[in-house]
Amino acid sequence: MKLWGLRTRLLMAFSLLVVITAATVAGFGYVQSRTVILQQAQDATARVLVDKATALYPLGPLPPGDGTLSRISGELTARDLSSLVLYADKSSGNEQMRALISPELRARVQGGNVAWQRVDAAGKPMLVVGTRFTVLLPGGQERASGIEAYIARSMVPEEQSIDELATRAWLIGGVALVFAIGLALLAARGVLRPVRELGDAAQRLGAGDLRARISVRGSDELAGVARTFNETAESLERHVGELRRMEADARRFVADVSHELRTPLAAMTAVADVLEQEASRLPGDAGRAARMSIDETHNLTRLVNDLIEVSRFDAGAAALAPEEVDVAEVVTASLRIRGWAGEAGGDLPAGIFAGLDPRRMDVIVANLVGNALRHGEKPVSLRLSEAGEWITLEVADRGPGLAPEVLPHVFDRFYKADSARARSGGSGLGLAIAWENARLHGGTLSAANGIDGGAVFTLRLPRRVVTE
């Protein structure tokens, strides 16, 4: 699973949504329940105090004696209640409660209200409720008696209930989180499965499998994407099939035409050879026309031969016939046969052996050196070297080099860097054929510009060619 993939984002989204929702609901419920529990405890305690205080009427004469205060505190004290009764400087009951009665609470009680306050007593929550007693005057009026009564009760049971609510809230949140993760995994599986299928199909399509399709399930957006992908793949398969058919027809046409031209070209070459012997004796325009016909016949022959060679590569019919050869001897022989020994040479150490096809190696050298002689400046230098299981041959000229926009297209078929050379003797296929022969050997052929100027072609071939 990717660190920040779609599955992770779905899990986080679901989990965050459920956690926020659970926290909100549980938090709201906790606050409401806590308020209700505390309010009920306060109301119940205040009601007990009021009921007990009402039952004590009449209080007796004022000022009250110690017996009256003791009677009041005794009536207010219960199993879970402590009481303290105050009058002026007199008191009766649990004196420890005095520390729990704050000035604010006593001020509210003296003001005639039934007041309460939650306090902490030695780490335990306590509720203190207070009220004042009144006396009834003969005219039916009430006035303060000066007697204050306070009762205190422990809030530990309520605190335990509240803690239990908090625990349940956390438990519910945890269960909701687990449930959310389960839902997220199910949702991720439902979403990612078609996405994964789409990715796999797209990868197969990109690798050339034009029959790659994905199954369409349902009618949602993902199903729409699947249908669109299938329609696109079908359209692409049709177009590519048509293009392949047209390309195959074109290749077959070129191959057929090239082969058909070989017979008349053989006759034309024979005539050109005879004419070449007599061209030097022909006067004026006749001689020039004869020499032009001879040159164009040779160019056409080379072009047809190159086209036939290219058609073999396209058809996959080109095969290697490797032999254990001294590479320097093959290169030197190629230069000598074409009369280039005085125009091209360099560092060609003997003793570098490799299993190569001598004929195809000759074609590579002839095309590279011939291209350098035609379009560069003499002398053309060659440098042969070896490194492990690879041999390298560099062919460099002294010309202006290759323009940056030309470098990516040097090995394209029929590409000519200079439009003015459109009618030159070259076919525009030589470097493409050299590249194909290098690839057939399992090697590479690259072009660049030298540090001191001029074009540099680098051929790298393995010592041992793996043939099928």
Secondary structure, 3 states (H helix, E strand, C coil): CCCCCHHHHHHHHHHHHHHHHHHHHHHHHHHHHHHHHHHHHHHHHHHHHHHHHHHCCCCCCCCCCHHHHHHHHHHHCECCEEEEEEECCEEEECHHHHHHCCHHHHHHHHCCCCEEEEEEECCEEEEEEEEEEEEECCCCCEEEEEEEEEEEEECHHHHHHHHHHHHHHHHHHHHHHHHHHHHHHHHHHHHHHHHHHHHHHHHHHHCCCCCCCCCCCCCCHHHHHHHHHHHHHHHHHHHHHHHHHHHHHHHHHHHHHHHHHHHHHHHHHHHHHHHHHHHCCCCHHHHHHHHHHHHHHHHHHHHHHHHHHHHHHHHCCCCCCCEEEEHHHHHHHHHHHCCCCCCEEEECCCCCEEEECHHHHHHHHHHHHHHHHHHCCCCEEEEEEEECCEEEEEEECCCCCCCCCCHHHCCCCCCCCCHHHCCCCCCCCHHHHHHHHHHHCCCEEEEEECCCCCEEEEEEEECECCCC
